[in-house]
Amino acid sequence: MYEQPSLHMELARLKHRDFEVEAGRARLAAQAERHPSETLSLIRGAVSSLRDALSRRPAAARAPRLQPAG
């Protein structure tokens, strides 16, 4: 049975559109990975600062030395 050429063209157009959508998604994903949002950068900085502050060990307190009365 002979198919109309327009059917082949329509299938090719649909496949091409799918490829364009896939390429667009890949392009957006690459941009998102390369350039994190400003909010994400701020959150990462805050978490890093908080982690540093909590991981510091307090300085050892020395026992007070009494001076001889003299």
C-alpha positions as CSV (number, residue, x, y, z in Angstrom):
1,M,0.0,0.0,0.0
2,Y,1.3,3.4,-1.0
3,E,1.6,6.1,1.8
4,Q,1.2,9.7,1.1
5,P,4.5,11.7,1.3
6,S,2.8,14.1,3.6
7,L,2.6,11.4,6.3
8,H,6.3,10.8,6.2
9,M,6.9,14.6,6.4
10,E,4.6,14.9,9.4
11,L,6.4,12.0,11.2
12,A,9.8,13.7,10.4
13,R,8.5,17.0,11.7
14,L,7.3,15.4,14.9
15,K,10.6,13.6,15.5
16,H,12.5,16.8,14.8
17,R,10.3,18.7,17.3
18,D,11.1,16.0,19.9
19,F,14.8,16.4,19.3
20,E,14.5,20.1,19.7
21,V,12.7,19.8,23.0
22,E,15.2,17.3,24.3
23,A,18.1,19.6,23.2
24,G,16.4,22.5,24.9
25,R,16.1,20.6,28.2
26,A,19.7,19.5,28.0
27,R,20.8,23.1,27.4
28,L,18.8,24.3,30.4
29,A,20.1,21.5,32.6
30,A,23.7,22.5,31.7
31,Q,23.0,26.1,32.5
32,A,21.5,25.2,35.9
33,E,24.5,23.1,36.8
34,R,27.0,25.7,35.8
35,H,25.3,28.8,37.3
36,P,23.7,28.0,40.7
37,S,21.1,30.5,41.8
38,E,22.0,33.4,44.1
39,T,19.7,32.0,46.8
40,L,21.4,28.6,46.6
41,S,24.8,30.3,46.9
42,L,23.6,32.2,50.0
43,I,22.2,29.1,51.6
44,R,25.5,27.2,50.9
45,G,27.5,30.0,52.4
46,A,25.3,30.2,55.5
47,V,25.5,26.4,56.0
48,S,29.2,26.5,55.6
49,S,29.6,29.3,58.2
50,L,27.3,27.5,60.6
51,R,29.2,24.2,60.2
52,D,32.5,26.0,60.8
53,A,31.2,27.7,63.9
54,L,29.8,24.5,65.3
55,S,32.8,22.4,64.6
56,R,35.2,24.7,66.4
57,R,36.3,23.4,69.8
58,P,36.2,25.9,72.6
59,A,39.5,27.1,74.0
60,A,40.6,25.3,77.1
61,A,39.9,27.4,80.2
62,R,42.8,27.8,82.5
63,A,42.3,27.4,86.3
64,P,42.8,30.8,88.0
65,R,46.1,31.2,89.8
66,L,46.0,32.7,93.2
67,Q,48.7,35.3,93.9
68,P,50.5,35.0,97.3
69,A,49.5,37.8,99.7
70,G,52.4,39.7,100.4
